[in-house]
Every structure is written in structure tokens, then in C-alpha cells.
Amino acid sequence: MMTERQWQALPLRERIGRLHEETKDAVENHRSEYWRDASLTSEEAERKAAYEARFFSIVAAVGRRLVDEDPFYGYFLFQMGQTLAWHLTDATGVTFKDTRYVLRFNPFLFLTLTPEQMMTALRHEILHVVVLHPLRIRRLREQYSPLAINLAMDLVVNGYLTELPDEAVTVKGVNAAYGLELLPFKSLEYYIEHIEEAIDIARETDGSAEVGGIWSDRDAYEVATSFDAAHTHDEWEEIPVESDLMQQFTEKAAKAAQKGGTPGYMEPLLKLLAEQKEGLPWQLYLKRMLGRVVSGYKKTNTRRHRRQPERLDLRGQLRKHRARIVVALDCSGSISDAAFTEALREVLRLVKSYDYEITIVECDDQIRRTYTVQRPEDVQSRLAARGGTAFSPVIAYGNEHQIDVLIYFTDGKGEPRLTVDPKGYPILWILADSGQQLSLKRPWGAVKAMRTRPFEIVEGEMEYERTDGYSMNNQEGFSMMNQEKDWDD
């Protein structure tokens, strides 16, 4: 066996080639000691340790070159742990464990890449971290399929990168697979909604659960030997860390990585990371909630027929939501009547395509009045508060009337714990000011603040003024073209 000094003396490309051949041989001959942890003989354990040492020496060499050419990514990489994950359906993956991010590698797939593509794979995972995809996926999977989410997230980060592997998810590839006309450099929500709709159409048409060629749902692997976008980010759902703590570590790692400078396009992403404490607009959370209350379709003239779009005489379809919505308002006066009416106008805009019923509930320490509304003009002057604020009466009302969504406008000052748990419906708490906090120890839902940021939702997609880095519009580009690399030294 070659000594460590002899191995390190080989050019990097030769080391990659040799280790790739050893990896192929191990997989083809089912030499499971390479990926098995238990019941190893001393000889197998020694062989496994030597293999892993050679593999991570390759990763280290790529990382050193990354520091030289792209310091932000290189210094971010130095703060990450590393481990092998042979079942991973991509060359690389990332998770969060203890107090740091951990890069995961499938050697069978990673060693098929060129050194340039290896650098891209590392950038790819770090970009996912910076734009907080591991945090966002848990909420998104309540509404969208894993395949649509994974493809959309990869489209967002790959838009910043060059030297992509052949099987990488690109706008061109997704358009070809699903017959779409997606545009580059769009938001995550734009890609998810269009891809999800295309998947739905394909499954309705073909009667198949697998669509999109190489991007399909498959069974779990012991050793994954091919790329499968449907499972590339499965490990994010298992991260046992609270989102606030995970975000703090993300900010800390990104700040430390900036000492070597940052690419031009990274600045708005880092600005977004710093602003994420404020969170996404409450309107976006409400739209997600409404999307879970589906009961068939209804005809509409605002959308063309899916299968015969050239037939203008055929009406299209919209998902039909039979939504029983309660909008609760505490009587403390912290939210003005004008602000509440404007917020309700936003709610009505979001539900206009659905079959809905909205009930206003006014409450202090008990429910004072309820009434239904169809338009902002139906809002009545608020009753004066008679006591303190308690949230539990509204929760009990929601349970009794079997509502679908509760939107609660409040200053956040109420009891620390509910006396009754909500049954089967999501809650969106909207505070009057971003500096306020909800008194509940367990809110049972998202807590957002009212905003003045311009926000507009267009039929079929979400568009709002994006200075948050998820779009590359008007951002400085990044290219590795025409850069000389001597990988043979």
C-alpha cells in the first residue's frame, strides 16, 4: 500500500482518479466495510481509516484552493465539520449538529467530479446555509412536495455558480423536464409554485408518481450511485435544533468568513441573513396556511385550460379552498382601526380566489363581539376594552367552530400559557410592532410583526420588492471562466 507521503506527492487529479477507482471497486464488489461502522475486523477498520484519510486529504486540497480563489467560501468551509454519507443522493450535503454545520460527502458521486466542480459543490452547500434553506424547508414541506422544494432551492443557489456538474439542477434542465418556461434569477417561491404545478399536471396526466426523468422519487439507499433531487435535502428535516439558535450560528459563521472578502453577489445575501430575525412578511405565511385547506377545484376565466391552453373558450381551474377563517383583534387599542382595516384588506386580497368565510372576533379577557365580513368596509368600530387580554377564549372559540385558520392581531400582552390547546388549525400571530413579544411560552404558530414594506401578491405567483438576495437581478455577477488552475501540482 502506498505510504501517506507518496500519496500526498501525487498530483491532485491523479489522487482523485485512483480513489475513484477504489471506490467503484468497493461498491461493485459490495465491500461494505467502506460504509459500515459496526462489526469490522481490525483489517477492515484499518482499510476504512486509510480510505477516509485519503478522501479527506482531497477535500482539504480543494478547500485550500478555495481559500486562495474565493476566501469567503474557504473560511466558511474551515468552520464546518466533515463526514461521509454514502446514502446521500448528491455528491455533497449539509446538516447541523451540536454547534456547527457539517458537510456530508458521498464518495461515489463526489469523486466523479473535476476539481473545479468539487469547488462548486462546496460553494453550493454553503450558499444553501447562507440563504437559510435548511430552516425554510420544514415549513415549505407542509405545503409542497419534496421534489418541487429541492429543485427550486437548487435553482436558486445554482444561479450564482458556474462549473456545475452535468446532472446539476438548472433552469434549462427543469424547463426541458417539465415543459416549463421558467426564468433565471427568480425567487424561491416563484420556482416552487411553478414546479409544483407542473408535477401535479404530470401526475394527473400520466397517473404516475415518478415524473421528470432523472428527478424522481425513489426508495432509500445504502449506497447511492446516482443523483436524485427528490432526496438531496432529506437530512434538513431531522435537524433537532431550534431555528433561532441555528440562525445565530449561521450569522456567526458568515461573519467569521468575511475576513477574506466576499463576492459581490454575496453582500445582499448576508444582509438578508442579518435581517431574518424580522422574518418573512405575514402575508406570505398566511398564503401558505390557506394553501393547506384544499377541497377540489373551481372554474375560472383568469387562467387558461391546463391541457389545451390554446382553447380560449375553455375555462381554467383554480384550487378551491373552503376556508373558515377567524380574524381576532384584541381591544387594547395597540393596533389602530385604520391599520387593522388595511391589514384585513390584505387578508381579503389573499383569499379572493378561494371559497371562504371570514369572522371577526373582538376580545379582551373574553370575547366581546363576533361578526362576518366580505369587504374592508364591513369592519365595525372597535369596542372599548373592559379588562386585560387573554388569548384562550379565542382559541376555545376556534375549537368549537372547527375553523381552518386563525389570524390574531394583538400587542402580545396576554397569559403566559393557553388554558386550552388549538385543535387542528394553524395560528398566525401578528404583533403591532416588531419590538413587541408574544407573552405565550408556546405560541402554537408563527409570530410576525405588521410591516410597511411594499408587498404585492399576483394571481398564481408571489412578487414583492426583493432586496433580500434571493434574486440576482441587478447584482454583480460571479464567474470562474478564464481563471487558470494548476491542479496537477
C-alpha positions, 0 to 999 in steps of 0.5 A: 500500500502506498505510504501517506507521503507518496500519496500526498506527492501525487498530483491532485487529479491523479489522487482523485482518479485512483480513489475513484477507482477504489471506490467503484471497486468497493461498491461493485464488489459490495465491500461494505466495510467502506460504509459500515461502522459496526462489526469490522475486523481490525483489517477492515477498520484499518482499510476504512481509516486509510480510505477516509484519510485519503478522501479527506486529504482531497477535500482539504486540497480543494478547500485550500484552493478555495481559500486562495480563489474565493476566501469567503467560501474557504473560511466558511468551509474551515468552520464546518465539520466533515463526514461521509454519507454514502446514502446521500443522493448528491455528491455533497450535503449539509446538516447541523449538529451540536454547534456547527454545520457539517458537510456530508460527502458521498464518495461515489458521486463526489469523486466523479467530479473535476476539481473545479466542480468539487469547488462548486459543490462546496460553494453550493452547500454553503450558499444553501446555509447562507440563504437559510434553506435548511430552516425554510424547508420544514415549513415549505414541506407542509405545503409542497412536495419534496421534489418541487422544494429541492429543485427550486432551492437548487435553482436558486443557489445554482444561479450564482455558480458556474462549473456545475456538474452535468446532472446539476439542477438548472433552469434549462434542465427543469424547463426541458423536464417539465415543459416549463418556461421558467426564468433565471434569477427568480425567487424561491417561491416563484420556482416552487409554485411553478414546479409544483404545478407542473408535477401535479399536471404530470401526475394527473396526466400520466397517473404516475408518481415518478415524473421528470426523468432523472428527478424522481422519487425513489426508495432509500439507499445504502449506497447511492450511485446516482443523483436524485433531487427528490432526496438531496435535502432529506437530512434538513428535516431531522435537524433537532435544533431550534431555528433561532439558535441555528440562525445565530450560528449561521450569522456567526459563521458568515461573519467569521468568513468575511475576513477574506472578502466576499463576492459581490453577489454575496453582500445582499445575501448576508444582509438578508441573513442579518435581517431574518430575525424580522422574518418573512412578511405575514402575508406570505405565511398566511398564503401558505396556511390557506394553501393547506385547506384544499377541497377540489377545484373551481372554474375560472376565466383568469387562467387558461385550460391546463391541457389545451391552453390554446382553447380560449373558450375553455375555462381554467381551474383554480384550487378551491379552498373552503376556508373558515377563517377567524380574524381576532383583534384584541381591544387594547387599542395597540393596533389602530382601526385604520391599520387593522382595516388595511391589514384585513384588506390584505387578508381579503386580497389573499383569499379572493380566489378561494371559497371562504368565510371570514369572522371577526372576533373582538376580545379582551379577557373574553370575547366581546363581539363576533361578526362576518365580513366580505369587504374592508368596509364591513369592519365595525368600530372597535369596542372599548376594552373592559379588562386585560387580554387573554388569548384562550377564549379565542382559541376555545372559540376556534375549537368549537367552530372547527375553523381552518385558520386563525389570524390574531392581531394583538400587542402580545400582552396576554397569559403566559400559557393557553388554558386550552390547546388549538385543535387542528388549525394553524395560528398566525400571530401578528404583533403591532410592532416588531419590538413587541413579544408574544407573552405565550411560552408556546405560541402554537404558530408563527409570530410576525410583526405588521410591516410597511414594506411594499408587498404585492401578491399576483394571481398564481405567483408571489412578487414583492420588492426583493432586496433580500438576495434571493434574486440576482437581478441587478447584482454583480455577477460571479464567474470562474471562466478564464481563471487558470488552475494548476491542479496537477501540482 
